[in-house]
Structures are given as structure tokens and as C-alpha cells.
Amino acid sequence: MHVAMFLSNSLHFALSRGLTYSTIKAASAAILSAHNMAGLDVANHSFVQAVRSCAQRSLSSGGQLRKAPLSLDLCIITVSFLLQPSQFTLLNLQIATLIMVCFAVF
């Protein structure tokens, strides 16, 4: 979780400075190799993977167009629909939770 938070902050820094994805990729590789030497496996954690894929979509590398993450407003509208009393099921609760955790901009 701490690795994902650090990479998320690095992503915001890279976006504000106009840096490319290679900056986040290098930081991620350094952190993951240090954790691997310590015997920890953080590379397969879903939060770390989500931040890396968000960084890859958000930061340009060579002028290619990247998909933007879902806006928070769209996430809230979707979650509100899923959690209406007429729509409420445990599956919709699970989907709503995944949308807010995985698809909202960090």
C-alpha cells in the first residue's frame, strides 16, 4: 500500500513537471527490486499495478495519445446508480467498491 501511495505521489509530481512514464517506471523498478531483495513481493499487489497502469495512461511517452482515467464525477454517478434501493444487491455493492477503489483518479 505504501508503494502505491508513493508511486501515486510521484505520478502527480511527474504530471505537474511534464515528465514521461519512464520516470515512474524507473522509480517503480528500483522500489520493486529493493523489495525483492528483502524477500517481499509487492509487484503483484493490485494497488501497485493500478497506479503503474494509470501512470502509463496519463503520462505521454513520445507524443502518443493516452487514455485518461475516469473522472471522479463519473465514478460517483455510477456508484450512486448502483447503490439505489431498487438496484441494491451485494454484487452491485462489490462493483461500486471496485469502481471507487480501482478506477477513481488517485
MDAnalysis code that builds the backbone (N, CA, C; Angstrom):
import MDAnalysis as mda
import numpy as np

u = mda.Universe.empty(318, n_residues=106, atom_resindex=np.repeat(np.arange(106), 3), trajectory=True)
u.add_TopologyAttr("name", ["N", "CA", "C"] * 106)
u.add_TopologyAttr("resid", np.arange(1, 107))
u.add_TopologyAttr("resname", ["MET", "HIS", "VAL", "ALA", "MET", "PHE", "LEU", "SER", "ASN", "SER", "LEU", "HIS", "PHE", "ALA", "LEU", "SER", "ARG", "GLY", "LEU", "THR", "TYR", "SER", "THR", "ILE", "LYS", "ALA", "ALA", "SER", "ALA", "ALA", "ILE", "LEU", "SER", "ALA", "HIS", "ASN", "MET", "ALA", "GLY", "LEU", "ASP", "VAL", "ALA", "ASN", "HIS", "SER", "PHE", "VAL", "GLN", "ALA", "VAL", "ARG", "SER", "CYS", "ALA", "GLN", "ARG", "SER", "LEU", "SER", "SER", "GLY", "GLY", "GLN", "LEU", "ARG", "LYS", "ALA", "PRO", "LEU", "SER", "LEU", "ASP", "LEU", "CYS", "ILE", "ILE", "THR", "VAL", "SER", "PHE", "LEU", "LEU", "GLN", "PRO", "SER", "GLN", "PHE", "THR", "LEU", "LEU", "ASN", "LEU", "GLN", "ILE", "ALA", "THR", "LEU", "ILE", "MET", "VAL", "CYS", "PHE", "ALA", "VAL", "PHE"])
u.atoms.positions = np.array([
    [0.828, -1.186, 0.000],
    [0.000, 0.000, 0.000],
    [0.879, 1.258, 0.000],
    [1.961, 1.245, 0.774],
    [2.841, 2.411, 0.824],
    [3.532, 2.638, -0.521],
    [3.855, 1.552, -1.206],
    [4.488, 1.673, -2.516],
    [3.522, 2.337, -3.490],
    [2.261, 1.922, -3.465],
    [1.249, 2.515, -4.345],
    [1.058, 3.996, -4.033],
    [1.054, 4.346, -2.765],
    [0.894, 5.758, -2.394],
    [2.091, 6.577, -2.860],
    [3.303, 6.032, -2.707],
    [4.493, 6.746, -3.163],
    [4.465, 6.933, -4.677],
    [4.116, 5.864, -5.409],
    [4.062, 5.971, -6.860],
    [2.966, 6.932, -7.302],
    [1.859, 6.978, -6.560],
    [0.781, 7.923, -6.874],
    [1.262, 9.365, -6.707],
    [1.972, 9.634, -5.622],
    [2.536, 10.973, -5.421],
    [3.571, 11.291, -6.500],
    [4.352, 10.301, -6.889],
    [5.327, 10.505, -7.959],
    [4.628, 10.798, -9.279],
    [3.494, 10.163, -9.503],
    [2.710, 10.412, -10.715],
    [2.228, 11.861, -10.751],
    [1.692, 12.345, -9.635],
    [1.237, 13.738, -9.586],
    [2.401, 14.703, -9.814],
    [3.557, 14.400, -9.248],
    [4.744, 15.223, -9.455],
    [5.144, 15.212, -10.927],
    [5.158, 14.018, -11.538],
    [5.547, 13.895, -12.946],
    [4.563, 14.634, -13.850],
    [3.274, 14.564, -13.525],
    [2.278, 15.286, -14.321],
    [2.489, 16.794, -14.229],
    [2.801, 17.282, -13.036],
    [2.982, 18.725, -12.869],
    [4.263, 19.227, -13.536],
    [5.252, 18.360, -13.709],
    [6.524, 18.752, -14.310],
    [6.623, 18.396, -15.796],
    [5.621, 17.702, -16.318],
    [5.654, 17.314, -17.723],
    [6.624, 16.186, -18.013],
    [6.860, 15.314, -17.041],
    [7.784, 14.203, -17.226],
    [7.087, 13.049, -17.938],
    [7.852, 12.083, -18.405],
    [7.292, 10.941, -19.123],
    [7.117, 9.753, -18.183],
    [6.519, 8.690, -18.736],
    [6.265, 7.472, -17.968],
    [7.562, 6.808, -17.506],
    [8.640, 7.026, -18.216],
    [9.903, 6.380, -17.844],
    [10.361, 6.776, -16.442],
    [9.978, 7.974, -15.995],
    [10.315, 8.408, -14.639],
    [9.658, 7.503, -13.603],
    [8.372, 7.249, -13.774],
    [7.639, 6.385, -12.845],
    [8.116, 4.944, -12.989],
    [8.392, 4.532, -14.209],
    [8.860, 3.166, -14.452],
    [10.186, 2.911, -13.747],
    [11.104, 3.880, -13.798],
    [12.404, 3.727, -13.134],
    [12.251, 3.685, -11.616],
    [11.403, 4.570, -11.078],
    [11.177, 4.571, -9.632],
    [10.534, 3.265, -9.186],
    [9.569, 2.798, -9.958],
    [8.895, 1.546, -9.637],
    [9.863, 0.365, -9.679],
    [10.711, 0.327, -10.684],
    [11.678, -0.764, -10.802],
    [12.657, -0.762, -9.633],
    [13.118, 0.409, -9.220],
    [14.050, 0.498, -8.091],
    [13.396, 0.029, -6.795],
    [12.166, 0.473, -6.571],
    [11.452, 0.081, -5.348],
    [11.191, -1.421, -5.337],
    [10.734, -1.950, -6.478],
    [10.407, -3.368, -6.545],
    [11.639, -4.246, -6.401],
    [12.769, -3.832, -6.969],
    [13.981, -4.647, -6.821],
    [14.475, -4.635, -5.376],
    [14.347, -3.499, -4.700],
    [14.732, -3.443, -3.281],
    [13.832, -4.347, -2.438],
    [12.533, -4.343, -2.735],
    [11.618, -5.212, -2.003],
    [11.879, -6.689, -2.317],
    [12.204, -6.980, -3.566],
    [12.517, -8.371, -3.930],
    [13.756, -8.867, -3.210],
    [14.785, -8.000, -3.051],
    [15.990, -8.403, -2.317],
    [15.673, -8.671, -0.855],
    [14.647, -7.997, -0.333],
    [14.237, -8.216, 1.053],
    [13.282, -9.395, 1.182],
    [12.927, -10.009, 0.052],
    [12.048, -11.165, 0.088],
    [10.566, -10.810, 0.088],
    [10.234, -9.589, -0.259],
    [8.836, -9.163, -0.294],
    [8.365, -9.070, -1.733],
    [7.113, -9.410, -1.963],
    [6.563, -9.352, -3.316],
    [5.461, -8.300, -3.351],
    [5.816, -7.092, -3.762],
    [4.828, -6.015, -3.851],
    [4.422, -5.742, -5.291],
    [5.117, -6.349, -6.256],
    [4.834, -6.079, -7.665],
    [3.465, -6.587, -8.079],
    [2.986, -7.648, -7.460],
    [1.713, -8.236, -7.850],
    [0.531, -7.661, -7.086],
    [0.765, -6.711, -6.209],
    [-0.346, -6.115, -5.463],
    [-1.195, -5.287, -6.417],
    [-2.507, -5.411, -6.310],
    [-3.406, -4.768, -7.273],
    [-3.312, -3.246, -7.240],
    [-3.077, -2.652, -6.065],
    [-2.960, -1.194, -5.988],
    [-1.724, -0.705, -6.737],
    [-0.605, -1.418, -6.584],
    [0.633, -1.028, -7.271],
    [0.447, -1.150, -8.781],
    [-0.177, -2.231, -9.225],
    [-0.427, -2.410, -10.647],
    [-1.358, -1.329, -11.185],
    [-2.364, -0.954, -10.405],
    [-3.315, 0.079, -10.836],
    [-2.633, 1.432, -10.989],
    [-1.746, 1.776, -10.053],
    [-1.048, 3.068, -10.136],
    [-0.105, 3.076, -11.329],
    [0.597, 1.959, -11.554],
    [1.501, 1.906, -12.711],
    [0.732, 2.011, -14.023],
    [-0.405, 1.346, -14.124],
    [-1.160, 1.438, -15.380],
    [-1.767, 2.830, -15.546],
    [-2.173, 3.461, -14.452],
    [-2.675, 4.839, -14.519],
    [-1.559, 5.777, -14.978],
    [-0.366, 5.570, -14.463],
    [0.771, 6.398, -14.866],
    [1.080, 6.197, -16.350],
    [0.995, 4.965, -16.803],
    [1.288, 4.689, -18.208],
    [0.251, 5.347, -19.119],
    [-1.016, 5.361, -18.686],
    [-2.054, 6.007, -19.494],
    [-1.949, 7.520, -19.440],
    [-1.586, 8.059, -18.287],
    [-1.629, 9.503, -18.073],
    [-0.422, 10.243, -18.629],
    [0.736, 9.631, -18.540],
    [1.967, 10.313, -18.953],
    [2.299, 9.966, -20.386],
    [2.624, 10.963, -21.148],
    [2.949, 10.711, -22.547],
    [4.371, 10.181, -22.666],
    [4.556, 9.359, -23.666],
    [5.906, 8.886, -23.967],
    [6.069, 8.940, -25.477],
    [6.594, 10.048, -25.951],
    [6.802, 10.199, -27.373],
    [5.622, 10.820, -28.101],
    [4.762, 11.529, -27.396],
    [3.675, 12.242, -28.038],
    [2.459, 11.406, -28.384],
    [2.380, 10.178, -27.907],
    [1.211, 9.359, -28.180],
    [0.057, 9.800, -27.286],
    [-1.146, 9.665, -27.810],
    [-2.317, 9.996, -27.001],
    [-2.574, 8.874, -26.007],
    [-2.878, 9.252, -24.773],
    [-3.129, 8.274, -23.725],
    [-4.560, 8.409, -23.240],
    [-5.138, 7.298, -22.808],
    [-6.470, 7.337, -22.231],
    [-6.394, 7.976, -20.853],
    [-7.357, 8.816, -20.562],
    [-7.404, 9.452, -19.249],
    [-8.160, 8.548, -18.277],
    [-7.815, 8.591, -17.005],
    [-8.576, 7.825, -16.012],
    [-10.005, 8.358, -15.934],
    [-10.892, 7.553, -15.404],
    [-12.271, 8.006, -15.219],
    [-12.291, 9.207, -14.285],
    [-13.182, 10.129, -14.563],
    [-13.307, 11.285, -13.672],
    [-14.037, 10.855, -12.399],
    [-13.778, 11.567, -11.345],
    [-14.424, 11.264, -10.071],
    [-15.929, 11.460, -10.181],
    [-16.361, 12.465, -10.959],
    [-17.798, 12.708, -11.133],
    [-18.494, 11.511, -11.776],
    [-17.886, 10.948, -12.819],
    [-18.474, 9.786, -13.471],
    [-18.508, 8.585, -12.535],
    [-17.468, 8.418, -11.731],
    [-17.453, 7.330, -10.745],
    [-18.586, 7.501, -9.736],
    [-18.787, 8.716, -9.254],
    [-19.829, 8.978, -8.263],
    [-21.215, 8.740, -8.861],
    [-21.440, 9.167, -10.095],
    [-22.733, 8.938, -10.751],
    [-23.008, 7.439, -10.890],
    [-22.002, 6.688, -11.326],
    [-22.170, 5.248, -11.495],
    [-22.426, 4.557, -10.166],
    [-21.659, 4.919, -9.153],
    [-21.831, 4.309, -7.832],
    [-23.192, 4.679, -7.248],
    [-23.625, 5.905, -7.432],
    [-24.947, 6.321, -6.939],
    [-26.048, 5.489, -7.583],
    [-25.913, 5.235, -8.878],
    [-26.904, 4.400, -9.562],
    [-26.893, 2.983, -9.009],
    [-25.706, 2.422, -8.819],
    [-25.617, 1.042, -8.338],
    [-26.146, 0.872, -6.922],
    [-26.074, 1.925, -6.110],
    [-26.474, 1.810, -4.711],
    [-27.878, 2.331, -4.439],
    [-28.654, 2.596, -5.491],
    [-30.051, 2.963, -5.291],
    [-30.785, 1.782, -4.665],
    [-31.796, 2.066, -3.818],
    [-32.526, 0.959, -3.171],
    [-33.120, -0.049, -4.163],
    [-33.569, 0.404, -5.324],
    [-34.152, -0.526, -6.297],
    [-33.080, -1.382, -6.979],
    [-31.826, -0.943, -6.973],
    [-30.730, -1.653, -7.636],
    [-29.832, -2.408, -6.665],
    [-30.060, -2.256, -5.359],
    [-29.090, -2.722, -4.367],
    [-29.043, -4.244, -4.281],
    [-27.842, -4.787, -4.529],
    [-27.516, -6.194, -4.289],
    [-26.077, -6.227, -3.778],
    [-25.677, -7.356, -3.266],
    [-24.285, -7.466, -2.809],
    [-23.316, -7.347, -3.981],
    [-23.720, -7.849, -5.145],
    [-22.858, -7.730, -6.326],
    [-22.687, -6.259, -6.715],
    [-23.772, -5.487, -6.686],
    [-23.661, -4.062, -7.001],
    [-22.808, -3.328, -5.970],
    [-22.902, -3.740, -4.709],
    [-22.044, -3.142, -3.677],
    [-20.573, -3.441, -3.967],
    [-20.292, -4.671, -4.377],
    [-18.919, -5.040, -4.717],
    [-18.431, -4.243, -5.925],
    [-19.249, -4.125, -6.956],
    [-18.868, -3.370, -8.148],
    [-18.636, -1.907, -7.803],
    [-19.525, -1.322, -6.991],
    [-19.383, 0.083, -6.589],
    [-18.081, 0.296, -5.825],
    [-17.747, -0.638, -4.947],
    [-16.495, -0.530, -4.186],
    [-15.288, -0.608, -5.116],
    [-15.315, -1.532, -6.057],
    [-14.204, -1.660, -7.005],
    [-14.050, -0.416, -7.871],
    [-15.169, 0.160, -8.283],
    [-15.098, 1.383, -9.093],
    [-14.410, 2.488, -8.309],
    [-14.796, 2.674, -7.064],
    [-14.222, 3.781, -6.277],
    [-12.768, 3.529, -5.910],
    [-12.403, 2.271, -5.693],
    [-11.020, 1.987, -5.304],
    [-10.097, 1.912, -6.521],
    [-10.552, 1.286, -7.586],
    [-9.657, 0.992, -8.707],
    [-9.691, 2.015, -9.837],
    [-10.829, 2.642, -10.060],
    [-10.945, 3.474, -11.252],
    [-10.952, 4.956, -10.991],
    [-11.106, 5.378, -9.769],
    [-11.041, 6.811, -9.475],
    [-9.587, 7.267, -9.537],
    [-9.372, 8.491, -9.919],
    [-8.024, 9.042, -10.004],
    [-7.455, 9.119, -8.588],
    [-6.218, 8.680, -8.400],
    [-5.619, 8.675, -7.063],
    [-5.340, 10.064, -6.608],
])
